[in-house]
Amino acid sequence: MPVVNDPKAFLTSLFDAAVSAANPARTLAGFLPEAPKGKTVIVGAGKGSAQMAQAFERLWDGPLTGYVVTRYGFAVPCERIEIAEAAHPVPDQAGFEAAQRILSEVQGLNEDDLLVALISGGGSALLPCPPDGLTLEDEIAVNSALLACGAPISAMNTVRKHVSGIKGGRLAAAAYPAKVVSLLVSDIPGDHPQFIASGPTVPDAATREDALRIIRQYRIDLPKSVMAHISSSAADAPHPDDPAFANVEHHIVASAAKSLESAAEMARQSGVEPVILSDAIEGESREAARTQGAMAREILHKNRPFPKPVVMLSGGETTVTIKGKGKGGPNTEFLLSLAMEVSSESGIHALSADTDGIDGSEDNAGGFINGETIARMHEAGLDPATVLANNDAWTAFNQIGELFVPGPTGTNVNDFRAVLIL
């Protein structure tokens, strides 16, 4: 029977394999468009957009110009594409200025020109572009309320694109009649392109009535000015059958599914059988953890539904309905809840981390747990149930030294979870 001598090192190797599979330097080459008769313009937004820009200009055999915005601390050097940085997950003035600059970059293009949009997760916050009658403060309020409401990312982005002058296909429409090719790194469960960064170049059939339904369902408290806008025809996004999208195409160049398959192959090479549960898990982080914890205990004690040793892999994007005032993100909250489920169980180890390198707003991607994690928290003077109720998982993992801090990875295919049962 194979033995994993160092569970942390094993789990980290799976994360590294998942991230490597989504590296733009590896994935973009197969999706380069044909060179146009006219000029080539590159724009982009997202936590992986700078690395995408760097890879694209190295691969592109011809002239180009461009402008891309990424999260603070995520920039990489480029020669021909200008890289800007802005705030994430809550927008700021730098993001507003970047969105205006990107819109200006696509003005005046003609049918002989090519616009390439390099889009990855995080682009929604990095492209604040309030429509007429609203302000940056209004869009910041929308983003903050959405982050706290617990809605899935697709629902949040349906609301966002109805409070924007650039999302919901509006950027592609502004580039008409140029050819528009979007290269997308998907952080969306199901890889629906219209939801990645709220779809600046991909139109969506969702209506403002859909946005209003989501606001009611999740009891999202928005400014009166925003509600008045969403309730008016001014919020309507261009429809997918609009002629402006006749020369628009998109390609998913990296996704959670591909990354999980790469991690699974790494596990096999290490002598541990992998099981991919899903690449599209959503819902409350703590609830997803309880389900996976129950499965891990079943495997540990009864060798079913999968024989051990086994590693359960999953992706997607779980969410946190914020009720406390602590620090953390969906991955550390998942781990804290999982640790409570498997407390005192020898033989269960787990890593949960965001593939962009940042879980929430701190500097960690996630963390590690095993059957001793809860006991260590008690020894450190922490009450895990209280910590969880206060959404303060980061503080607990930081105190016991179990945060996972790989730094910015240059890509973003959302959550990566690996639960190892030996």
Sequence and secondary structure as in RCSB ss.txt:
>XXXX:A:sequence
MPVVNDPKAFLTSLFDAAVSAANPARTLAGFLPEAPKGKTVIVGAGKGSAQMAQAFERLWDGPLTGYVVTRYGFA
VPCERIEIAEAAHPVPDQAGFEAAQRILSEVQGLNEDDLLVALISGGGSALLPCPPDGLTLEDEIAVNSALLACG
APISAMNTVRKHVSGIKGGRLAAAAYPAKVVSLLVSDIPGDHPQFIASGPTVPDAATREDALRIIRQYRIDLPKS
VMAHISSSAADAPHPDDPAFANVEHHIVASAAKSLESAAEMARQSGVEPVILSDAIEGESREAARTQGAMAREIL
HKNRPFPKPVVMLSGGETTVTIKGKGKGGPNTEFLLSLAMEVSSESGIHALSADTDGIDGSEDNAGGFINGETIA
RMHEAGLDPATVLANNDAWTAFNQIGELFVPGPTGTNVNDFRAVLIL
>XXXX:A:secstr
    S HHHHHHHHHHHHHHHT HHHHGGGG     SS EEEEEESTTHHHHHHHHHHH  S  EEEEEEETT  
   SSEEEEEE SSS  HHHHHHHHHHHHHTTT  TT EEEEEEETTHHHH     TT  HHHHHHHHHHHHHH 
  HHHHHHHHTTS SSTTTHHHHHHTTSEEEEEEE  STT  GGGGGG SSS     HHHHHHHHHHTT    HH
HHHHHTSGGG    TTSGGGTTEEEEEEE HHHHHHHHHHHHHHTT EEEEEEEEE SBHHHHHHHHHHHHHHHH
HH  SS SSEEEEEEE  B    S     HHHHHHHHHHHHSTT TTEEEEEEETTS STTSS  EEEEETTHHH
HHHHTT  HHHHHHTT HHHHHHHTT EE     S    EEEEEEE 
